[in-house]
Amino acid sequence: MSDIGFKVVSLAREWLGKEFNPGKNEQCCYFVRKVFLQAGKELGVTKNPSDNFFPTDAGYANSLAGDDIGYRINKISDLFEGDIIFFKNTYGNWPEGTITHVGIYCGNGEFIHRTTDSQPVAQVSLATYCDGLKFVEGRRVF
């Protein structure tokens, strides 16, 4: 793991069990942005999201999923700690393949994410999150 990857995961773990913007919907992307900013890495907004869904702004999960934001990782087995991971169609009536959730890979097949507006930040298994069927890609930005 790189130094920044270690720092990102350590900072994300500090949020475990704590609320992040309680009562506000769609905060997973803001959580990822906050952790990376705490680690000294400001994340931009992609001009060309890999799911081809527009519009994007800093609050959409797909706003970090573009080749101008790190490089793409297609297989879970290739992820490193601190990589950003993306999931499709986790809620709502978005077109099939739309990236709707994002988190931070922390190793051992698990990731840290801001789950919902009423639950604290959690670390969960990729294999059990949405039955392991929603992973789209990862992004390495360091």
N, C-alpha and C positions, 0 to 999 in steps of 0.2 A: 504494500500500500504506500502511496506517496505521502509526503508530509501533509499536503493540503487535504488529501482523502482522509487521513487519520484525523485531522482537525475537524473536518466537516462531520464525520461520524460522531466524534466526541461531543461536538456542539449539539448535534441532533439528539443525542442520548440525554443531554441535560434537560430537554423538553419532555422526556417520557413521563407520562402520568399528569402532565400539566396541560391546561387549556391554552389554545392559541386562537385568539380572536373569537371567544365564545359567543354563540348566537348569530354569527355571520356565516352565510353559506359560501361554498366554493373558495375555501381558503387553503387548499393543499398547495397550490402554486406559490402563494404568498409565504407559506411556511418554508418551502424549499428556498425561495429567494432570500428570506431572512437568515436562514442558517448559512448559506453561502456568503452572504454579506458579512455576517459575523466572522467568517473564516477569512475575510479579506478579498473575496471574489464577487464582483458585481456581475450579475447575469443580465444580458440584454433581452430583447424581444426579437424572435426570429422574423424575418421578412417572408420566409417560405416554409411553413410548417409541414413536416413530413406526412401528416395525415390529410393534407390538402384542404383542411377546413379553415375558412376565413369567417369573420375577422379574428385576429389575435390581438390581445393586449396583455399586459403583465399579469392579469388575473386568470387567464385561460391556461389550462394545463399544457396545451399544445404550443404555447408561446415559447417554451424552452426546447421544443423538438424540431430543430432545423439544423442544417449543416453549417450555418453561421453561428451556432451555439454548440461548440464542441464537435466530437465526431460520434457517429452512430455505432451502437453495439447491438447486434441482432440476436445473440444467444445469451440466455441467462448464465450459462457456464463461463462466458467471457467477461462477466461483470467484475469490477473491482470495487472495494469499499470506497464510498464517497461518490460513486456514479449516480446520476439521476436516472430514475426508471419511470416508464410511462405505461399506462393502462388504457385500454379502449372500452367504450360503452359500459361504464360502471354505473351510470345513472342516466335518467332522462331519455328523451326521444331523439337523440342525435343520429345522423346517418351512420350506418355500419362502418366501423373502423375509426371513428372520431376519438381522439385522445381526450379523456375526461378526468383522468386522475394521474397524479405524479407523486413520487416519494424519493427517498434517498436509500440506496442499497448499502447495507451495513455488514455484509458477509454472511456466510453460512446459510445462504438461501433465504435471508430475511431482509426486510426493509422497514424504514421508519417513515411514518406519514401522519398528517393531520387528517383524521378520519372523517368526522362529520361536525356539524355545528354544535352538537351537544355532547361530544366525547373528547377526552384528552388525546394528546399525541401518543401513538402506540407503535410498538415494534411487532411485526407479524411475519408469518411465513408466506413466501411467494407461492408455494404449493397450495396453500389453503385459501389465500385471498381470492375471492371470486372463483373458487374451484380451480385456481391455477390457469385459467383459460383466457385471461384478459391482458397479459403482458404483451406489449407491442415492441418496445425497444428500450435501450439505455442510451445515455449520452455521457461521454467522458469530457469534462471541461477543464481538466488540469493536466 
